[in-house]
Amino acid sequence: MNLQAPLAKARGLGSAKSGTHHFWNQRLTAIALVPLSLWIMVSIVKMTAMDYQTVSAWMASPLNAVLVLIFILAMYYHALLGVQVVIEDYIHTEWQKIACIILVKFLIILTGLTSAMAVLKVFLGL
């Protein structure tokens, strides 16, 4: 029988304050993604009948390129935060949890940078 109080059991397990930063970042990216997602969906629907040169000219606009880059960064960061929470909640073996988080971070950073490079390539006309 364990006579320890719940507070004594929780001591030494780390600060409970670190999750709020993660929580707020996920909420802020979600708020930013609402108008950006609507804008990008409307833009893509408008461009369905356009040729490559017209779409490239659209992407070459500084405002459009910056908004697409912000959308990409916010989307991938939001996805990273969400997948990390799922991994932390459902994978209980510590080494598997750490390995999965590292793998997911690597893949999301790789795909995010690739997406951003594609936008910059079209924007710069390379």
C-alpha positions in Angstrom: 0.0 0.0 0.0 1.3 3.4 -1.0 0.7 6.2 1.6 2.2 9.0 -0.5 0.0 12.0 -1.3 -0.7 12.7 -4.9 1.4 15.9 -4.7 4.4 13.9 -3.5 4.0 11.5 -6.4 4.0 14.3 -8.9 7.0 16.1 -7.5 10.1 15.6 -9.6 8.2 14.8 -12.7 8.9 18.2 -14.3 7.1 21.5 -14.6 3.5 21.5 -15.7 4.0 24.9 -17.3 5.7 23.8 -20.5 2.6 22.7 -22.3 1.0 26.1 -22.4 3.5 27.4 -25.0 2.8 24.4 -27.2 -1.0 24.8 -26.7 -1.0 28.5 -27.6 1.3 28.0 -30.7 -1.1 25.4 -32.0 -4.1 27.6 -31.4 -2.5 30.7 -33.0 -1.5 28.7 -36.1 -5.0 27.3 -36.3 -6.4 30.9 -36.2 -3.9 32.0 -38.9 -4.7 29.0 -41.1 -8.5 29.8 -41.3 -8.3 32.9 -43.5 -5.1 31.6 -45.3 -6.8 28.3 -46.2 -9.9 30.1 -47.5 -7.8 32.4 -49.6 -5.6 29.6 -51.0 -8.7 27.5 -51.8 -10.4 30.3 -53.6 -7.2 31.1 -55.5 -6.7 27.5 -56.6 -10.3 27.2 -57.8 -9.9 30.4 -59.8 -6.7 29.0 -61.4 -8.0 25.7 -62.5 -8.6 26.8 -66.1 -5.4 28.9 -66.3 -2.2 27.8 -68.0 1.3 27.5 -66.4 2.5 31.0 -67.4 -0.6 32.7 -65.8 -0.2 30.7 -62.6 3.5 31.5 -62.6 2.7 35.2 -63.0 0.3 35.0 -60.2 2.9 33.4 -57.9 5.5 36.0 -59.0 3.4 38.7 -57.3 5.1 39.5 -54.0 1.9 39.5 -52.0 0.8 36.1 -53.3 4.2 34.6 -52.8 4.5 35.9 -49.2 1.0 34.7 -48.4 1.7 31.2 -49.8 4.9 31.1 -47.8 3.1 32.1 -44.6 0.5 29.5 -45.3 3.1 26.8 -45.9 5.1 27.7 -42.7 1.9 27.9 -40.6 0.5 24.6 -42.0 3.6 22.6 -41.5 4.3 24.0 -38.0 0.6 23.3 -37.0 0.9 19.8 -38.3 4.2 19.3 -36.4 2.6 20.4 -33.2 -0.5 18.2 -33.7 1.4 15.0 -34.6 3.8 15.6 -31.7 0.8 15.6 -29.3 -0.6 12.4 -30.8 2.8 10.7 -30.5 3.2 11.9 -26.9 -0.3 10.7 -26.0 -0.3 7.3 -27.7 3.3 6.0 -27.7 4.3 5.0 -24.2 7.8 3.5 -24.7 10.2 6.4 -24.2 12.7 5.5 -26.9 10.0 4.9 -29.5 8.4 8.2 -28.6 11.6 10.1 -29.0 12.5 8.3 -32.3 9.0 9.0 -33.7 9.2 12.7 -32.8 12.6 13.1 -34.3 11.5 11.3 -37.5 8.3 13.4 -37.8 10.2 16.6 -37.2 12.8 15.7 -39.9 10.1 14.8 -42.4 8.0 17.9 -41.8 11.0 20.2 -41.9 12.1 18.5 -45.2 8.7 18.8 -46.8 8.2 22.3 -45.6 11.5 23.5 -46.9 10.9 21.7 -50.2 7.5 23.5 -50.5 9.0 26.9 -49.6 11.8 26.4 -52.1 9.3 25.6 -54.9 7.4 28.8 -54.1 10.7 30.8 -54.1 11.8 29.2 -57.3 8.7 30.3 -59.1 8.7 33.7 -57.4 12.3 34.4 -58.4 11.8 33.0 -61.9 14.5 30.4 -61.7 
